[in-house]
Amino acid sequence: MLWCERGGTVSRTVLLLHGLGATAAVWRDVRQVIEQRGVAAWIAPDFSGHGLSDSRPAYSIGQLAADVAPLVRDVDEVFIVGHSLGVYVGLALASRWFGVRVTGVLGVGPKVTWSEADLQGARDLAARPVRWYREESEAIARYRRVSGLDESIAPNKEWLERGVTHGAEGFRLTQDPRTFSVGGAPFATLVASADARILLARGERDSMVSLEELRAHQAAACDIVGAGHNAHVEDPQAVVALLEQVIAQT
């Protein structure tokens, strides 16, 4: 089962795809701005192996895209806003390989260069067993580190919803560690296969990807001034403004 939330009444639909280790709760302010501006209806799922969505025996970009595709398969005008991992999944959906016609993709903060050390680190994380914590505060602190949602940008628990769960052994992150295995997918191939208007962006303080790296794949890529990796949390107004730009260009 894939868990998701929906809102808005405009005919076009925006699919909001979160990053690795997070949940759809990161879109709470973006959703509000979308509704306030009357931009679109929105759908925000938790990826498989995250939040309240079911786990899988194994994970890949294609599998995540296949899970999400039924949410928008019957929608006439689909736009995607993806963050980090969500950019990869959004570009895969835009290929039409999953029976979805995507009009535009706004990709925020995708990591596009993976060294062998990066890939080995992802494999190591994927191989780790679930870690349990005695106190909820310990699990929340770990979730903030994994998702990048530190208190300076996400002070309230609303951004952290469904990131931590309670079980017989204590508290744990809802993220399945095996989801780390999706790291290192070929970004250039996904961009080339996407049949949609694409705009790439990053927070200007994002250490995971440079503007030059993004412009190697899409010349109009831009910085979101003052933001870091989680630009959609830090400056939702700027992210929605970029979405409106993509919509206007299509």
Order of alpha helices (4+ residues) and beta strands (2+ residues): beta-beta-alpha-beta-alpha-beta-alpha-beta-alpha-alpha-beta-beta-alpha-beta-alpha-beta-alpha-alpha
